[in-house]
Amino acid sequence: MRVLVTGAQGMLGSVLLPCLQSEHEVCGVDQKDFDIREEAAVERALRELRPEFVFHLAAFTDVDGCEANPPKAEQVNALGTRNVARACAEIGAGLLYVSTDYVFDGRGKRPYREDDCPNPISVYGLTKLQGERHVQALVARHLIVRSSWLYGICGRNFVSTILKLAKEGEDLRVVSNQRGSPTYTRHLALKLVELFATRAFGVFHVTGSGDCSWFEFARAILQSGGYPHVQVTPTTTQEAGRLARRPAFSVLENRRLAMIKLGALPHWSEGLAEYIEEGWRGSEIGANSPSCRGAPLDR
């Protein structure tokens, strides 16, 4: 099958492409190829490439960046996704859209199910939810996959930031009152391919098994990465003073995966061990990570 992947050079796209290439004719595109905010450019590209299915990963994922620049967040996450969905509908292609746990408000007492009502509390969560709505309205054959707390070898992420600062001898303050499920991009990519092969459609939650706080995750990162001596101090979301609000509890129940007899992803600790084994490159992480020195860390 001819498959197109947007955001192909991102943290998830870079590992998804090789997973798809063994079975499909795959074309990966990124911002240098066309800007998803430009409707005509998207339509032209999809008419020329004629994919039968599109994995839409391109997004503005900087949570605080979205809060600081709502127009850009809307243009990329909502209207950009609408442009991709319209182009898919025009050529009859199916569409998989990767969304987020941040579509929920975090006030729940149990893991969120696929049919729970979203209520985002940040611009990022709102614009990703708007993207979901466009996909549902425009593309009959669609998959919406909500995942959470992504990390992987390519691109900046929480794990790489913790390891970088630990390598530099920094003591850390990490948020302890947000809870979610860290998800290793390689595990997610393999499950996306598996889900795609079932030809199931609708909304699915796909995250690493288990859950933890950012503080607990940071301690596990330091232990696995060989920095157990580095001091990490718990702090609160309020003390962190971040621009965008975060859900306190955004654990997702992978209910529909079980319903179609697909196994859950490995436990988040297994993903972390694989990430460490695969190897993080300090020089690359230094170039890609945000400046977090002395600041409380969360996503």
Secondary structure, 3 states (H helix, E strand, C coil): CEEEEECCCCCCHHHHHHHHHCCCEEEEECCCCCCCCCHHHHHHHHHHHCCCEEEECCCCCCHHHHHHCHHHHHHHHHHHHHHHHHHHHHHCCEEEEEEEHHHCCCCCCCCECCCCCCCCCCHHHHHHHHHHHHHHHHCCCEEEEEECCEECCCCCCHHHHHHHHHHCCCCEEEECCCEECCEEHHHHHHHHHHHHHHCCCEEEECCCECCEEHHHHHHHHHHHCCCCCCCEEEECHHHHCCCCCCCCECCECCHHHHHCCCCCCCEHHHHHHHHHHHCCCHHHHHHHCCCCCCCCECC
